[in-house]
Amino acid sequence: MRPYRDLLPLPASTPPSPCVRNCCLDDDDVCLGCGRHLQEILRWRDASESEREAISLLAQERRERRERNAFQPSK
């Protein structure tokens, strides 16, 4: 049974989760949907607001890097 606190909604002041409900991990355990590392996904619920902001920024950078690399011609 899940703890009661896991059933409570997150406060509105927290940064929204970058989750896009397209969960699939690559070989480095990074989600192809949101760009978060598995450990960041697991940490999200208990992370502080500043930690969540940092996780979101890192995830955005990973997504952008993946998109840039996807359009690079193979050598």
N, CA, C and O atoms as a Tripos MOL2 file, in Angstrom:
@<TRIPOS>MOLECULE
protein
  300   299    75     0     0
PROTEIN
NO_CHARGES

@<TRIPOS>ATOM
      1 N           0.8460   -1.1870    0.0000 N.3       1 MET1
      2 CA          0.0000    0.0000    0.0000 C.3       1 MET1
      3 C           0.8830    1.2390    0.0000 C.2       1 MET1
      4 O           1.8770    1.2990    0.7240 O.2       1 MET1
      5 N           0.5150    2.2450   -0.8270 N.am      2 ARG2
      6 CA          1.3000    3.4650   -0.9300 C.3       2 ARG2
      7 C           1.0590    4.3630    0.2730 C.2       2 ARG2
      8 O          -0.0540    4.4210    0.7960 O.2       2 ARG2
      9 N           2.1060    5.0660    0.7130 N.am      3 PRO3
     10 CA          1.9100    6.0210    1.8140 C.3       3 PRO3
     11 C           0.9040    7.0930    1.4160 C.2       3 PRO3
     12 O           0.7850    7.4460    0.2430 O.2       3 PRO3
     13 N           0.1840    7.6040    2.4080 N.am      4 TYR4
     14 CA         -0.8520    8.6150    2.1790 C.3       4 TYR4
     15 C          -0.2970    9.8360    1.4580 C.2       4 TYR4
     16 O          -0.9690   10.4070    0.5990 O.2       4 TYR4
     17 N           0.9350   10.2460    1.8020 N.am      5 ARG5
     18 CA          1.4980   11.4540    1.1890 C.3       5 ARG5
     19 C           1.6700   11.2980   -0.3100 C.2       5 ARG5
     20 O           1.6500   12.2960   -1.0310 O.2       5 ARG5
     21 N           1.8410   10.0610   -0.8090 N.am      6 ASP6
     22 CA          1.9740    9.8310   -2.2410 C.3       6 ASP6
     23 C           0.6600   10.0650   -2.9820 C.2       6 ASP6
     24 O           0.6590   10.2440   -4.2000 O.2       6 ASP6
     25 N          -0.4420   10.0640   -2.2650 N.am      7 LEU7
     26 CA         -1.7470   10.2660   -2.8900 C.3       7 LEU7
     27 C          -2.1400   11.7380   -2.9450 C.2       7 LEU7
     28 O          -3.0840   12.1050   -3.6450 O.2       7 LEU7
     29 N          -1.4220   12.5760   -2.2120 N.am      8 LEU8
     30 CA         -1.7460   13.9990   -2.1690 C.3       8 LEU8
     31 C          -1.1920   14.7050   -3.4060 C.2       8 LEU8
     32 O          -0.0980   14.3710   -3.8610 O.2       8 LEU8
     33 N          -1.9210   15.6650   -3.9530 N.am      9 PRO9
     34 CA         -1.3950   16.4170   -5.0980 C.3       9 PRO9
     35 C          -0.2240   17.2910   -4.6650 C.2       9 PRO9
     36 O          -0.1360   17.6970   -3.5060 O.2       9 PRO9
     37 N           0.6690   17.5760   -5.6010 N.am     10 LEU10
     38 CA          1.7920   18.4550   -5.3150 C.3      10 LEU10
     39 C           1.2850   19.8910   -5.2070 C.2      10 LEU10
     40 O           0.3190   20.2520   -5.8800 O.2      10 LEU10
     41 N           1.9190   20.7140   -4.3720 N.am     11 PRO11
     42 CA          1.5130   22.1160   -4.2680 C.3      11 PRO11
     43 C           1.6380   22.8190   -5.6190 C.2      11 PRO11
     44 O           2.5140   22.4870   -6.4170 O.2      11 PRO11
     45 N           0.7700   23.7770   -5.8690 N.am     12 ALA12
     46 CA          0.7440   24.4850   -7.1490 C.3      12 ALA12
     47 C           2.0100   25.2920   -7.4010 C.2      12 ALA12
     48 O           2.3100   25.6050   -8.5530 O.2      12 ALA12
     49 N           2.7600   25.6390   -6.3610 N.am     13 SER13
     50 CA          3.9360   26.4790   -6.5270 C.3      13 SER13
     51 C           5.1500   25.7090   -7.0500 C.2      13 SER13
     52 O           6.1500   26.3180   -7.4290 O.2      13 SER13
     53 N           5.0720   24.4050   -7.0730 N.am     14 THR14
     54 CA          6.2200   23.6290   -7.5220 C.3      14 THR14
     55 C           6.3170   23.6740   -9.0410 C.2      14 THR14
     56 O           5.2940   23.7870   -9.7150 O.2      14 THR14
     57 N           7.5360   23.5880   -9.5990 N.am     15 PRO15
     58 CA          7.6370   23.5280  -11.0650 C.3      15 PRO15
     59 C           6.9050   22.2910  -11.5790 C.2      15 PRO15
     60 O           6.9790   21.2290  -10.9600 O.2      15 PRO15
     61 N           6.2070   22.4140  -12.6920 N.am     16 PRO16
     62 CA          5.4940   21.2530  -13.2250 C.3      16 PRO16
     63 C           6.4780   20.1760  -13.6790 C.2      16 PRO16
     64 O           7.5880   20.4810  -14.1150 O.2      16 PRO16
     65 N           6.0730   18.9490  -13.5740 N.am     17 SER17
     66 CA          6.9010   17.8410  -14.0210 C.3      17 SER17
     67 C           7.1150   17.9410  -15.5280 C.2      17 SER17
     68 O           6.1840   18.2690  -16.2630 O.2      17 SER17
     69 N           8.3340   17.6610  -15.9960 N.am     18 PRO18
     70 CA          8.5800   17.6790  -17.4400 C.3      18 PRO18
     71 C           8.0400   16.4250  -18.1410 C.2      18 PRO18
     72 O           8.1930   16.2850  -19.3540 O.2      18 PRO18
     73 N           7.4180   15.5250  -17.3940 N.am     19 CYS19
     74 CA          6.9080   14.2760  -17.9570 C.3      19 CYS19
     75 C           5.9030   14.5540  -19.0730 C.2      19 CYS19
     76 O           4.9990   15.3750  -18.9220 O.2      19 CYS19
     77 N           6.0780   13.8560  -20.1920 N.am     20 VAL20
     78 CA          5.1660   13.9840  -21.3330 C.3      20 VAL20
     79 C           4.4450   12.6580  -21.6050 C.2      20 VAL20
     80 O           3.8270   12.4850  -22.6560 O.2      20 VAL20
     81 N           4.5290   11.7340  -20.6570 N.am     21 ARG21
     82 CA          3.8560   10.4300  -20.7370 C.3      21 ARG21
     83 C           4.2840    9.6390  -21.9710 C.2      21 ARG21
     84 O           3.4800    8.9500  -22.5980 O.2      21 ARG21
     85 N           5.5800    9.7560  -22.3060 N.am     22 ASN22
     86 CA          6.1680    9.0050  -23.4100 C.3      22 ASN22
     87 C           7.4370    8.3470  -22.8630 C.2      22 ASN22
     88 O           8.5430    8.6030  -23.3390 O.2      22 ASN22
     89 N           7.2500    7.4990  -21.8590 N.am     23 CYS23
     90 CA          8.3600    6.9580  -21.0810 C.3      23 CYS23
     91 C           9.0280    5.7800  -21.7720 C.2      23 CYS23
     92 O           8.4080    4.7470  -22.0260 O.2      23 CYS23
     93 N          10.2940    5.9610  -22.0660 N.am     24 CYS24
     94 CA         11.1240    4.9010  -22.6310 C.3      24 CYS24
     95 C          12.5650    5.3020  -22.3510 C.2      24 CYS24
     96 O          13.0000    6.3780  -22.7620 O.2      24 CYS24
     97 N          13.3040    4.4530  -21.6610 N.am     25 LEU25
     98 CA         14.6760    4.7860  -21.2920 C.3      25 LEU25
     99 C          15.6600    4.3400  -22.3670 C.2      25 LEU25
    100 O          15.5100    3.2720  -22.9600 O.2      25 LEU25
    101 N          16.6740    5.1810  -22.6100 N.am     26 ASP26
    102 CA         17.7360    4.7990  -23.5390 C.3      26 ASP26
    103 C          18.8000    3.9960  -22.7910 C.2      26 ASP26
    104 O          18.6010    3.6350  -21.6300 O.2      26 ASP26
    105 N          19.9160    3.7170  -23.4400 N.am     27 ASP27
    106 CA         20.9810    2.9090  -22.8360 C.3      27 ASP27
    107 C          21.6410    3.5860  -21.6400 C.2      27 ASP27
    108 O          22.3000    2.9240  -20.8380 O.2      27 ASP27
    109 N          21.4700    4.9060  -21.5150 N.am     28 ASP28
    110 CA         22.0380    5.6560  -20.3890 C.3      28 ASP28
    111 C          21.0110    5.9170  -19.2990 C.2      28 ASP28
    112 O          21.2570    6.7230  -18.4010 O.2      28 ASP28
    113 N          19.8560    5.2420  -19.3620 N.am     29 ASP29
    114 CA         18.7570    5.4250  -18.4070 C.3      29 ASP29
    115 C          18.1920    6.8400  -18.4280 C.2      29 ASP29
    116 O          17.7960    7.3740  -17.3920 O.2      29 ASP29
    117 N          18.1560    7.4390  -19.6090 N.am     30 VAL30
    118 CA         17.5470    8.7570  -19.7950 C.3      30 VAL30
    119 C          16.2530    8.5570  -20.5720 C.2      30 VAL30
    120 O          16.2320    7.8750  -21.5960 O.2      30 VAL30
    121 N          15.1770    9.1560  -20.0790 N.am     31 CYS31
    122 CA         13.8700    9.0290  -20.7210 C.3      31 CYS31
    123 C          13.8680    9.7490  -22.0710 C.2      31 CYS31
    124 O          14.2660   10.9100  -22.1680 O.2      31 CYS31
    125 N          13.4180    9.0500  -23.1030 N.am     32 LEU32
    126 CA         13.3470    9.6470  -24.4400 C.3      32 LEU32
    127 C          12.2310   10.6790  -24.5360 C.2      32 LEU32
    128 O          12.2550   11.5310  -25.4240 O.2      32 LEU32
    129 N          11.2610   10.6140  -23.6390 N.am     33 GLY33
    130 CA         10.1610   11.5760  -23.6510 C.3      33 GLY33
    131 C          10.5180   12.8890  -22.9880 C.2      33 GLY33
    132 O          10.4540   13.9440  -23.6190 O.2      33 GLY33
    133 N          10.8950   12.8330  -21.7100 N.am     34 CYS34
    134 CA         11.1130   14.0740  -20.9490 C.3      34 CYS34
    135 C          12.5750   14.4730  -20.8140 C.2      34 CYS34
    136 O          12.8680   15.6280  -20.5070 O.2      34 CYS34
    137 N          13.4960   13.5420  -21.0360 N.am     35 GLY35
    138 CA         14.9150   13.8720  -20.9440 C.3      35 GLY35
    139 C          15.5170   13.7200  -19.5620 C.2      35 GLY35
    140 O          16.6960   14.0110  -19.3640 O.2      35 GLY35
    141 N          14.7120   13.2610  -18.5870 N.am     36 ARG36
    142 CA         15.2530   13.0810  -17.2390 C.3      36 ARG36
    143 C          15.9370   11.7240  -17.1090 C.2      36 ARG36
    144 O          15.5300   10.7420  -17.7300 O.2      36 ARG36
    145 N          16.9770   11.6900  -16.2940 N.am     37 HIS37
    146 CA         17.6430   10.4460  -15.9410 C.3      37 HIS37
    147 C          16.7360    9.6810  -14.9750 C.2      37 HIS37
    148 O          15.9600   10.2870  -14.2360 O.2      37 HIS37
    149 N          16.8340    8.3770  -14.9830 N.am     38 LEU38
    150 CA         15.9970    7.5520  -14.1120 C.3      38 LEU38
    151 C          16.0700    8.0200  -12.6620 C.2      38 LEU38
    152 O          15.0390    8.0920  -11.9920 O.2      38 LEU38
    153 N          17.2540    8.3380  -12.1670 N.am     39 GLN39
    154 CA         17.3880    8.7750  -10.7750 C.3      39 GLN39
    155 C          16.6760   10.1080  -10.5340 C.2      39 GLN39
    156 O          16.1700   10.3490   -9.4370 O.2      39 GLN39
    157 N          16.6330   10.9710  -11.5460 N.am     40 GLU40
    158 CA         15.9160   12.2450  -11.4070 C.3      40 GLU40
    159 C          14.4100   12.0100  -11.3800 C.2      40 GLU40
    160 O          13.6850   12.6940  -10.6570 O.2      40 GLU40
    161 N          13.9450   11.0560  -12.1570 N.am     41 ILE41
    162 CA         12.5170   10.7170  -12.1560 C.3      41 ILE41
    163 C          12.1140   10.2050  -10.7780 C.2      41 ILE41
    164 O          11.0890   10.6070  -10.2280 O.2      41 ILE41
    165 N          12.9340    9.3130  -10.2290 N.am     42 LEU42
    166 CA         12.6360    8.7390   -8.9160 C.3      42 LEU42
    167 C          12.7310    9.7820   -7.8140 C.2      42 LEU42
    168 O          12.0060    9.6870   -6.8230 O.2      42 LEU42
    169 N          13.5880   10.7570   -7.9530 N.am     43 ARG43
    170 CA         13.8210   11.7980   -6.9460 C.3      43 ARG43
    171 C          12.7430   12.8910   -6.9720 C.2      43 ARG43
    172 O          12.5560   13.5940   -5.9790 O.2      43 ARG43
    173 N          12.0420   13.0380   -8.0880 N.am     44 TRP44
    174 CA         11.1650   14.1870   -8.3220 C.3      44 TRP44
    175 C          10.2000   14.4640   -7.1750 C.2      44 TRP44
    176 O          10.1080   15.6050   -6.7230 O.2      44 TRP44
    177 N           9.4860   13.4650   -6.6960 N.am     45 ARG45
    178 CA          8.4490   13.6850   -5.6760 C.3      45 ARG45
    179 C           9.0250   14.3310   -4.4040 C.2      45 ARG45
    180 O           8.3760   15.1860   -3.8010 O.2      45 ARG45
    181 N          10.2150   13.9350   -4.0020 N.am     46 ASP46
    182 CA         10.7950   14.4460   -2.7570 C.3      46 ASP46
    183 C          11.7710   15.6060   -2.9750 C.2      46 ASP46
    184 O          12.3280   16.1340   -2.0120 O.2      46 ASP46
    185 N          11.9770   16.0010   -4.2150 N.am     47 ALA47
    186 CA         12.9320   17.0790   -4.5120 C.3      47 ALA47
    187 C          12.3600   18.4340   -4.1060 C.2      47 ALA47
    188 O          11.1520   18.6630   -4.1580 O.2      47 ALA47
    189 N          13.2610   19.3170   -3.7030 N.am     48 SER48
    190 CA         12.8520   20.6860   -3.3810 C.3      48 SER48
    191 C          12.5310   21.4270   -4.6820 C.2      48 SER48
    192 O          12.8020   20.9330   -5.7770 O.2      48 SER48
    193 N          11.9600   22.5950   -4.5420 N.am     49 GLU49
    194 CA         11.6170   23.4000   -5.7200 C.3      49 GLU49
    195 C          12.8620   23.7130   -6.5430 C.2      49 GLU49
    196 O          12.8320   23.6210   -7.7700 O.2      49 GLU49
    197 N          13.9580   24.0830   -5.8760 N.am     50 SER50
    198 CA         15.1900   24.4010   -6.6110 C.3      50 SER50
    199 C          15.7820   23.1570   -7.2750 C.2      50 SER50
    200 O          16.3360   23.2440   -8.3710 O.2      50 SER50
    201 N          15.6700   22.0070   -6.6220 N.am     51 GLU51
    202 CA         16.1420   20.7570   -7.2400 C.3      51 GLU51
    203 C          15.3100   20.4390   -8.4810 C.2      51 GLU51
    204 O          15.8520   20.0130   -9.5010 O.2      51 GLU51
    205 N          14.0130   20.6440   -8.3970 N.am     52 ARG52
    206 CA         13.1360   20.3850   -9.5390 C.3      52 ARG52
    207 C          13.4640   21.3090  -10.7050 C.2      52 ARG52
    208 O          13.4680   20.8840  -11.8600 O.2      52 ARG52
    209 N          13.7350   22.5630  -10.3990 N.am     53 GLU53
    210 CA         14.1220   23.5070  -11.4540 C.3      53 GLU53
    211 C          15.4050   23.0510  -12.1320 C.2      53 GLU53
    212 O          15.5140   23.0970  -13.3580 O.2      53 GLU53
    213 N          16.3880   22.6050  -11.3300 N.am     54 ALA54
    214 CA         17.6620   22.1210  -11.8880 C.3      54 ALA54
    215 C          17.4480   20.8660  -12.7350 C.2      54 ALA54
    216 O          18.0210   20.7410  -13.8180 O.2      54 ALA54
    217 N          16.6290   19.9440  -12.2480 N.am     55 ILE55
    218 CA         16.3270   18.7160  -12.9960 C.3      55 ILE55
    219 C          15.6590   19.0770  -14.3170 C.2      55 ILE55
    220 O          16.0010   18.5130  -15.3570 O.2      55 ILE55
    221 N          14.7210   20.0010  -14.2880 N.am     56 SER56
    222 CA         14.0170   20.4080  -15.5080 C.3      56 SER56
    223 C          14.9650   21.0170  -16.5340 C.2      56 SER56
    224 O          14.8580   20.7450  -17.7300 O.2      56 SER56
    225 N          15.9030   21.8500  -16.0530 N.am     57 LEU57
    226 CA         16.8760   22.4600  -16.9660 C.3      57 LEU57
    227 C          17.7940   21.4060  -17.5860 C.2      57 LEU57
    228 O          18.0640   21.4440  -18.7860 O.2      57 LEU57
    229 N          18.2680   20.4710  -16.7710 N.am     58 LEU58
    230 CA         19.1170   19.3960  -17.2970 C.3      58 LEU58
    231 C          18.3620   18.5510  -18.3150 C.2      58 LEU58
    232 O          18.9110   18.1730  -19.3500 O.2      58 LEU58
    233 N          17.1140   18.2600  -18.0180 N.am     59 ALA59
    234 CA         16.2930   17.4600  -18.9330 C.3      59 ALA59
    235 C          16.1070   18.1910  -20.2600 C.2      59 ALA59
    236 O          16.1990   17.5800  -21.3240 O.2      59 ALA59
    237 N          15.8480   19.4890  -20.2010 N.am     60 GLN60
    238 CA         15.6760   20.2830  -21.4140 C.3      60 GLN60
    239 C          16.9620   20.2650  -22.2480 C.2      60 GLN60
    240 O          16.9110   20.1120  -23.4680 O.2      60 GLN60
    241 N          18.1110   20.4200  -21.5880 N.am     61 GLU61
    242 CA         19.3920   20.3830  -22.2950 C.3      61 GLU61
    243 C          19.6040   19.0300  -22.9730 C.2      61 GLU61
    244 O          20.0800   18.9700  -24.1060 O.2      61 GLU61
    245 N          19.2540   17.9550  -22.2840 N.am     62 ARG62
    246 CA         19.4050   16.6140  -22.8720 C.3      62 ARG62
    247 C          18.5090   16.4470  -24.0960 C.2      62 ARG62
    248 O          18.9410   15.9090  -25.1160 O.2      62 ARG62
    249 N          17.2570   16.9110  -23.9950 N.am     63 ARG63
    250 CA         16.3360   16.8050  -25.1360 C.3      63 ARG63
    251 C          16.8610   17.5930  -26.3320 C.2      63 ARG63
    252 O          16.8430   17.1030  -27.4610 O.2      63 ARG63
    253 N          17.3280   18.8130  -26.0810 N.am     64 GLU64
    254 CA         17.8520   19.6480  -27.1630 C.3      64 GLU64
    255 C          19.0900   19.0200  -27.7960 C.2      64 GLU64
    256 O          19.2390   19.0380  -29.0180 O.2      64 GLU64
    257 N          19.9760   18.4670  -26.9770 N.am     65 ARG65
    258 CA         21.1810   17.8040  -27.4820 C.3      65 ARG65
    259 C          20.8010   16.5920  -28.3360 C.2      65 ARG65
    260 O          21.3850   16.3640  -29.3960 O.2      65 ARG65
    261 N          19.8210   15.8200  -27.8690 N.am     66 ARG66
    262 CA         19.3780   14.6400  -28.6150 C.3      66 ARG66
    263 C          18.8080   15.0540  -29.9660 C.2      66 ARG66
    264 O          19.0830   14.4160  -30.9830 O.2      66 ARG66
    265 N          18.0060   16.1330  -29.9750 N.am     67 GLU67
    266 CA         17.4260   16.6130  -31.2290 C.3      67 GLU67
    267 C          18.5050   17.0860  -32.1970 C.2      67 GLU67
    268 O          18.4400   16.7850  -33.3890 O.2      67 GLU67
    269 N          19.5010   17.8270  -31.6950 N.am     68 ARG68
    270 CA         20.6020   18.2930  -32.5580 C.3      68 ARG68
    271 C          21.3550   17.1030  -33.1400 C.2      68 ARG68
    272 O          21.6720   17.0830  -34.3290 O.2      68 ARG68
    273 N          21.6420   16.1090  -32.2960 N.am     69 ASN69
    274 CA         22.4110   14.9400  -32.7450 C.3      69 ASN69
    275 C          21.6080   14.0570  -33.6930 C.2      69 ASN69
    276 O          22.1840   13.3600  -34.5280 O.2      69 ASN69
    277 N          20.2950   14.0820  -33.5740 N.am     70 ALA70
    278 CA         19.4500   13.2540  -34.4440 C.3      70 ALA70
    279 C          19.5170   13.7290  -35.8880 C.2      70 ALA70
    280 O          19.3030   12.9440  -36.8110 O.2      70 ALA70
    281 N          19.8120   15.0080  -36.0870 N.am     71 PHE71
    282 CA         19.8470   15.5610  -37.4400 C.3      71 PHE71
    283 C          21.2660   15.7120  -37.9820 C.2      71 PHE71
    284 O          21.4710   16.3190  -39.0330 O.2      71 PHE71
    285 N          22.2390   15.1620  -37.2670 N.am     72 GLN72
    286 CA         23.6210   15.1700  -37.7340 C.3      72 GLN72
    287 C          23.8150   14.0420  -38.7460 C.2      72 GLN72
    288 O          23.4040   12.9140  -38.4750 O.2      72 GLN72
    289 N          24.4200   14.3030  -39.8910 N.am     73 PRO73
    290 CA         24.6680   13.2150  -40.8390 C.3      73 PRO73
    291 C          25.6880   12.2320  -40.2670 C.2      73 PRO73
    292 O          26.6090   12.6330  -39.5560 O.2      73 PRO73
    293 N          25.5240   10.9610  -40.5740 N.am     74 SER74
    294 CA         26.4540    9.9210  -40.1200 C.3      74 SER74
    295 C          27.7630   10.0660  -40.8660 C.2      74 SER74
    296 O          27.7890   10.4360  -42.0400 O.2      74 SER74
    297 N          28.8480    9.7700  -40.1700 N.am     75 LYS75
    298 CA         30.1710    9.8490  -40.8090 C.3      75 LYS75
    299 C          30.6160    8.4810  -41.2370 C.2      75 LYS75
    300 O          31.7030    8.3320  -41.7950 O.2      75 LYS75
@<TRIPOS>BOND
     1     1     2 1
     2     2     3 1
     3     3     4 2
     4     3     5 am
     5     5     6 1
     6     6     7 1
     7     7     8 2
     8     7     9 am
     9     9    10 1
    10    10    11 1
    11    11    12 2
    12    11    13 am
    13    13    14 1
    14    14    15 1
    15    15    16 2
    16    15    17 am
    17    17    18 1
    18    18    19 1
    19    19    20 2
    20    19    21 am
    21    21    22 1
    22    22    23 1
    23    23    24 2
    24    23    25 am
    25    25    26 1
    26    26    27 1
    27    27    28 2
    28    27    29 am
    29    29    30 1
    30    30    31 1
    31    31    32 2
    32    31    33 am
    33    33    34 1
    34    34    35 1
    35    35    36 2
    36    35    37 am
    37    37    38 1
    38    38    39 1
    39    39    40 2
    40    39    41 am
    41    41    42 1
    42    42    43 1
    43    43    44 2
    44    43    45 am
    45    45    46 1
    46    46    47 1
    47    47    48 2
    48    47    49 am
    49    49    50 1
    50    50    51 1
    51    51    52 2
    52    51    53 am
    53    53    54 1
    54    54    55 1
    55    55    56 2
    56    55    57 am
    57    57    58 1
    58    58    59 1
    59    59    60 2
    60    59    61 am
    61    61    62 1
    62    62    63 1
    63    63    64 2
    64    63    65 am
    65    65    66 1
    66    66    67 1
    67    67    68 2
    68    67    69 am
    69    69    70 1
    70    70    71 1
    71    71    72 2
    72    71    73 am
    73    73    74 1
    74    74    75 1
    75    75    76 2
    76    75    77 am
    77    77    78 1
    78    78    79 1
    79    79    80 2
    80    79    81 am
    81    81    82 1
    82    82    83 1
    83    83    84 2
    84    83    85 am
    85    85    86 1
    86    86    87 1
    87    87    88 2
    88    87    89 am
    89    89    90 1
    90    90    91 1
    91    91    92 2
    92    91    93 am
    93    93    94 1
    94    94    95 1
    95    95    96 2
    96    95    97 am
    97    97    98 1
    98    98    99 1
    99    99   100 2
   100    99   101 am
   101   101   102 1
   102   102   103 1
   103   103   104 2
   104   103   105 am
   105   105   106 1
   106   106   107 1
   107   107   108 2
   108   107   109 am
   109   109   110 1
   110   110   111 1
   111   111   112 2
   112   111   113 am
   113   113   114 1
   114   114   115 1
   115   115   116 2
   116   115   117 am
   117   117   118 1
   118   118   119 1
   119   119   120 2
   120   119   121 am
   121   121   122 1
   122   122   123 1
   123   123   124 2
   124   123   125 am
   125   125   126 1
   126   126   127 1
   127   127   128 2
   128   127   129 am
   129   129   130 1
   130   130   131 1
   131   131   132 2
   132   131   133 am
   133   133   134 1
   134   134   135 1
   135   135   136 2
   136   135   137 am
   137   137   138 1
   138   138   139 1
   139   139   140 2
   140   139   141 am
   141   141   142 1
   142   142   143 1
   143   143   144 2
   144   143   145 am
   145   145   146 1
   146   146   147 1
   147   147   148 2
   148   147   149 am
   149   149   150 1
   150   150   151 1
   151   151   152 2
   152   151   153 am
   153   153   154 1
   154   154   155 1
   155   155   156 2
   156   155   157 am
   157   157   158 1
   158   158   159 1
   159   159   160 2
   160   159   161 am
   161   161   162 1
   162   162   163 1
   163   163   164 2
   164   163   165 am
   165   165   166 1
   166   166   167 1
   167   167   168 2
   168   167   169 am
   169   169   170 1
   170   170   171 1
   171   171   172 2
   172   171   173 am
   173   173   174 1
   174   174   175 1
   175   175   176 2
   176   175   177 am
   177   177   178 1
   178   178   179 1
   179   179   180 2
   180   179   181 am
   181   181   182 1
   182   182   183 1
   183   183   184 2
   184   183   185 am
   185   185   186 1
   186   186   187 1
   187   187   188 2
   188   187   189 am
   189   189   190 1
   190   190   191 1
   191   191   192 2
   192   191   193 am
   193   193   194 1
   194   194   195 1
   195   195   196 2
   196   195   197 am
   197   197   198 1
   198   198   199 1
   199   199   200 2
   200   199   201 am
   201   201   202 1
   202   202   203 1
   203   203   204 2
   204   203   205 am
   205   205   206 1
   206   206   207 1
   207   207   208 2
   208   207   209 am
   209   209   210 1
   210   210   211 1
   211   211   212 2
   212   211   213 am
   213   213   214 1
   214   214   215 1
   215   215   216 2
   216   215   217 am
   217   217   218 1
   218   218   219 1
   219   219   220 2
   220   219   221 am
   221   221   222 1
   222   222   223 1
   223   223   224 2
   224   223   225 am
   225   225   226 1
   226   226   227 1
   227   227   228 2
   228   227   229 am
   229   229   230 1
   230   230   231 1
   231   231   232 2
   232   231   233 am
   233   233   234 1
   234   234   235 1
   235   235   236 2
   236   235   237 am
   237   237   238 1
   238   238   239 1
   239   239   240 2
   240   239   241 am
   241   241   242 1
   242   242   243 1
   243   243   244 2
   244   243   245 am
   245   245   246 1
   246   246   247 1
   247   247   248 2
   248   247   249 am
   249   249   250 1
   250   250   251 1
   251   251   252 2
   252   251   253 am
   253   253   254 1
   254   254   255 1
   255   255   256 2
   256   255   257 am
   257   257   258 1
   258   258   259 1
   259   259   260 2
   260   259   261 am
   261   261   262 1
   262   262   263 1
   263   263   264 2
   264   263   265 am
   265   265   266 1
   266   266   267 1
   267   267   268 2
   268   267   269 am
   269   269   270 1
   270   270   271 1
   271   271   272 2
   272   271   273 am
   273   273   274 1
   274   274   275 1
   275   275   276 2
   276   275   277 am
   277   277   278 1
   278   278   279 1
   279   279   280 2
   280   279   281 am
   281   281   282 1
   282   282   283 1
   283   283   284 2
   284   283   285 am
   285   285   286 1
   286   286   287 1
   287   287   288 2
   288   287   289 am
   289   289   290 1
   290   290   291 1
   291   291   292 2
   292   291   293 am
   293   293   294 1
   294   294   295 1
   295   295   296 2
   296   295   297 am
   297   297   298 1
   298   298   299 1
   299   299   300 2
@<TRIPOS>SUBSTRUCTURE
     1 MET1         2 RESIDUE 1 A MET
     2 ARG2         6 RESIDUE 1 A ARG
     3 PRO3        10 RESIDUE 1 A PRO
     4 TYR4        14 RESIDUE 1 A TYR
     5 ARG5        18 RESIDUE 1 A ARG
     6 ASP6        22 RESIDUE 1 A ASP
     7 LEU7        26 RESIDUE 1 A LEU
     8 LEU8        30 RESIDUE 1 A LEU
     9 PRO9        34 RESIDUE 1 A PRO
    10 LEU10       38 RESIDUE 1 A LEU
    11 PRO11       42 RESIDUE 1 A PRO
    12 ALA12       46 RESIDUE 1 A ALA
    13 SER13       50 RESIDUE 1 A SER
    14 THR14       54 RESIDUE 1 A THR
    15 PRO15       58 RESIDUE 1 A PRO
    16 PRO16       62 RESIDUE 1 A PRO
    17 SER17       66 RESIDUE 1 A SER
    18 PRO18       70 RESIDUE 1 A PRO
    19 CYS19       74 RESIDUE 1 A CYS
    20 VAL20       78 RESIDUE 1 A VAL
    21 ARG21       82 RESIDUE 1 A ARG
    22 ASN22       86 RESIDUE 1 A ASN
    23 CYS23       90 RESIDUE 1 A CYS
    24 CYS24       94 RESIDUE 1 A CYS
    25 LEU25       98 RESIDUE 1 A LEU
    26 ASP26      102 RESIDUE 1 A ASP
    27 ASP27      106 RESIDUE 1 A ASP
    28 ASP28      110 RESIDUE 1 A ASP
    29 ASP29      114 RESIDUE 1 A ASP
    30 VAL30      118 RESIDUE 1 A VAL
    31 CYS31      122 RESIDUE 1 A CYS
    32 LEU32      126 RESIDUE 1 A LEU
    33 GLY33      130 RESIDUE 1 A GLY
    34 CYS34      134 RESIDUE 1 A CYS
    35 GLY35      138 RESIDUE 1 A GLY
    36 ARG36      142 RESIDUE 1 A ARG
    37 HIS37      146 RESIDUE 1 A HIS
    38 LEU38      150 RESIDUE 1 A LEU
    39 GLN39      154 RESIDUE 1 A GLN
    40 GLU40      158 RESIDUE 1 A GLU
    41 ILE41      162 RESIDUE 1 A ILE
    42 LEU42      166 RESIDUE 1 A LEU
    43 ARG43      170 RESIDUE 1 A ARG
    44 TRP44      174 RESIDUE 1 A TRP
    45 ARG45      178 RESIDUE 1 A ARG
    46 ASP46      182 RESIDUE 1 A ASP
    47 ALA47      186 RESIDUE 1 A ALA
    48 SER48      190 RESIDUE 1 A SER
    49 GLU49      194 RESIDUE 1 A GLU
    50 SER50      198 RESIDUE 1 A SER
    51 GLU51      202 RESIDUE 1 A GLU
    52 ARG52      206 RESIDUE 1 A ARG
    53 GLU53      210 RESIDUE 1 A GLU
    54 ALA54      214 RESIDUE 1 A ALA
    55 ILE55      218 RESIDUE 1 A ILE
    56 SER56      222 RESIDUE 1 A SER
    57 LEU57      226 RESIDUE 1 A LEU
    58 LEU58      230 RESIDUE 1 A LEU
    59 ALA59      234 RESIDUE 1 A ALA
    60 GLN60      238 RESIDUE 1 A GLN
    61 GLU61      242 RESIDUE 1 A GLU
    62 ARG62      246 RESIDUE 1 A ARG
    63 ARG63      250 RESIDUE 1 A ARG
    64 GLU64      254 RESIDUE 1 A GLU
    65 ARG65      258 RESIDUE 1 A ARG
    66 ARG66      262 RESIDUE 1 A ARG
    67 GLU67      266 RESIDUE 1 A GLU
    68 ARG68      270 RESIDUE 1 A ARG
    69 ASN69      274 RESIDUE 1 A ASN
    70 ALA70      278 RESIDUE 1 A ALA
    71 PHE71      282 RESIDUE 1 A PHE
    72 GLN72      286 RESIDUE 1 A GLN
    73 PRO73      290 RESIDUE 1 A PRO
    74 SER74      294 RESIDUE 1 A SER
    75 LYS75      298 RESIDUE 1 A LYS
